[in-house]
Amino acid sequence: MHTGEKQYVCGDCGQRFRESTDLLWHLLTHTGERTFTCIECDKSFCSSSQLTQHHHTHSRERPFTCPDCDQSFRQSFHLTQHRRIHT
């Protein structure tokens, strides 16, 4: 039975997680380990999703488009913020 209990605890700061993989990703914030490196500028990141997001700065790609006005954004978060102007 799934209880939602956060049984995985960070030994450095005490933050708790439901999934062991979430704890592993969190631990990278303490170690500073950055294993994902941009081939264009050598900047490095803790996760592949951060690297993908960074890649948009080089490609000028704006994959998130507002369905109301067709304005586009590099990050989904910025689209979410923008959409508030339409409500």
Number of C-alpha atoms within 10 A of each C-alpha: 3 4 6 9 10 12 10 17 15 14 9 8 9 9 12 17 18 14 14 14 11 12 16 13 12 16 16 15 11 11 9 10 13 14 12 17 15 14 9 8 9 9 12 17 19 18 15 14 11 12 17 13 14 17 17 15 11 11 8 10 14 14 12 17 15 15 10 8 9 9 13 17 19 18 16 16 10 12 18 13 9 14 14 8 7 8 4
